[in-house]
Amino acid sequence: MNAVPTQRGAQPLAVGPVRDLRGTTARGPHRLRFPAGDIVVVSGLPGGGKSTLIKRAAEGGGIDSQDTRERWERRMPAALPYAAYRPAVRLAHYWGLWRRLRSGASVVVHDCGTQSWVRALLAGAARRRGRALHLLLLDTTAEEALSGQLARGRRVSAYAFARHRGAVRRLLREAESGRLPAGCASAVLLDRRSAAAVAAITFHP
């Protein structure tokens, strides 16, 4: 049930419940492969590159709450603050996610995966279909994440960012000590360099 990160033209990288690809210097793109039907959640700081990774590499596309927000923003009056329709965006996002999970298809999810209740819901969905949940955790600095937020033209509040930083730190501590976050069958740690080298996130029978 474990993910198998592989590098094009090379032997698979070490397989285990926690794989640390941060600081990877191997040349060429590599692929992250998971068993068909499994669920992958991509977590990390806001602005850390989660959406970029999913859009570039996820086989069949992913479920990204940011995409849902942007669709609603295009339909809403510019003067209307996001907070006014945020509940509707969340509802639309989770409705789309539920439909994808119900289909039994493999899925890559970008969500508030740093929150344990979200991982618990995804892990439960994986168990009900007899499959597993995997975590891709992007380890970026606060400066890198804030730069990413600035580049996309949207900043999260200082309070929300601090909460995310605390959650990411806890996940990193668990993974670095060899412990998997609750509900996860494997974890892969990426920094910006190794994430940029991921050519594809795929699922195999």
C-alpha angles and dihedrals in degrees: 000000000000125000117250113211109200134185120222110258094007141086117275115276116250113300121220142119091276121034120184111204095166112127092019108167099180113126125244133030121296135202131231109215126193134179115273114265094026124125124234121197119197113209138177143104121325106266092021096119105267096131091044091053094047095047092048102040115017112112109236091004126278141254105259123178088204091063090053091050092050092050091053093045090057090056098043126082110265091235093057111098117233091238089067094064102022093109090056090049091051091049092050091048095051092044090056091045092049091051091051093048092046090056090062092232123144110261141189111209129198108192141119086306090155086075114085095218091060092051089047091055092047092045090051091051090050093050093050090057091043093249138110141253121231130193126219106191120193111209106202130156121252088248092054092048094048089049089052091051090051092049092054091046096240129101126192119223119272089244094053092044091052090051091051092048091053093048093048091049090054092049091048092050090052094047095044090053090052096254120130119225111254112284096013123119093195142000132208120197118210135178123199093273097049092041089054089054093056104107097179144002103210141171126223133192 
